[in-house]
Amino acid sequence: MTLQGAATRLTIMVGESDQAHHHPVYTEIVHRAHRAGLAGASVFRGIEGFGKSNHIHTTRLLSLSEDLPVAVVIVDTDERIRGFLPELEDLEIEGLVILEPVEVIRYAGRGPSGAAEDLR
């Protein structure tokens, strides 16, 4: 797959405990992105944050939270990202979904042999 130059970043902010179809919503998003053949998806767990509910969730020892912020980040061409958006509709996401234009400088990974390969 070639991914270089202009692209779009889809970021979905949800709570760690949010569920969809008996799975964490972030897991459901990643699996749907994989099935859709998108270039890749990553999940990042936040250490502190708040959203529309205005409750601060944190990892600090004195106020442990079971619902930390989680960001799912997916980058691909604008056309493929926008084509993927309908996959999110039935998840009833309670969070923030944003699109941002980005420029891909390099898209490389490891091949089946474990050797680095350019994914163009």
N, C-alpha and C positions, 0 to 999 in steps of 0.2 A: 504494500500500500504506500502510495506517495502522500506525504503530508509535509508541505513546506510552503512558506509564505503566508498569505492571508488565511485565517481560520477563525473559528468562534469557540469561546470557552463558555460552557454551560456549568454554572455552579448552583447546587441545590443545598440549602441550609435546612437541616432538620434536627430534631432531638434524637439522642441516642436510643431512647426507649420507644420511639414512634414505630408502629407496626403496620404492615400491609400484607394481607393474605398469610397471616401467621408467621411472618418473617420480619426482621428489622427492615424498615423502609429503605435504608441505604443499601442493604444487600439486594433487595428486589430491584433497585435502580441499576446497580452494577450488573446484575445478571441480564436484565433487559438490554442494557447497552452492549453487552457481549453478544447476545443473540442477534442484535441489530447490526453487528459487524463494525461498530464504531472503533476508532483508532485506539482508545483506551479509556479507563476510568480509574480514579483513585479516591479513597475515602480518608479524610483527615479528621481526627478527634480533637476537639477544642479542649482547652483547660479551664476556660471561663467565658461566659457570655450571657446575653439576654436577648430576647426578641419581643414579639408583639405582646406576650403575656406580661412583660416587664419584670419577671422574676429572674434574679441573677443565679445562674448555675455555675458551680465552681468545683475544682478538685481539692481545694484547700481542706486540710484535715478537720478543722472545726466545723465546716459546713459541707460535708460530703454530699455530692449530688449523684443521683442515678440517671439523670437525664442531661448529660453534657451535650454541648453543641457538636454537630457532625456536619462536615462539608463534603459533598460528592462533587468532584471536578471531572468534567469530560471535555476533551478538546478534539475537534474534527472540523471538516469543512462546514461552512455556514449551511449549505443545503442539507447535509447529512444530520447536523444538529437540529435544525428546524423540522426535518422529517421525523426525528425521534421524539419531539415534544408530545405528540399524541399518546405515546407510551406512558406518560406520566399522569394522564388525566384520571384514571381509575384508582390511583394511589391515594387520593385525597390528602395531598401533602399539606401539613400545617407547618409552614416555614416560608423561606424566601427562595425564589427561583429567578436567576438572573442570566442574561446573555451579555458577553463582552467580546468585541473584536480583539483578536490577538495576532501576533506574527510568529509563526513557527520557524525557528532557526535550524533546529536539528531534531529529527525523530528517529531514534535508533534504539535497538534492544538486543536481547540475546536470542539466537536461533536455537533450534532443537539440540544442537551439539554443545550449547553453552557458550559458543563463541559470539562475540559482538558482531552485529550485522546492521547495516543501514537499512531502514525499513521504507525505502522508496520504491 
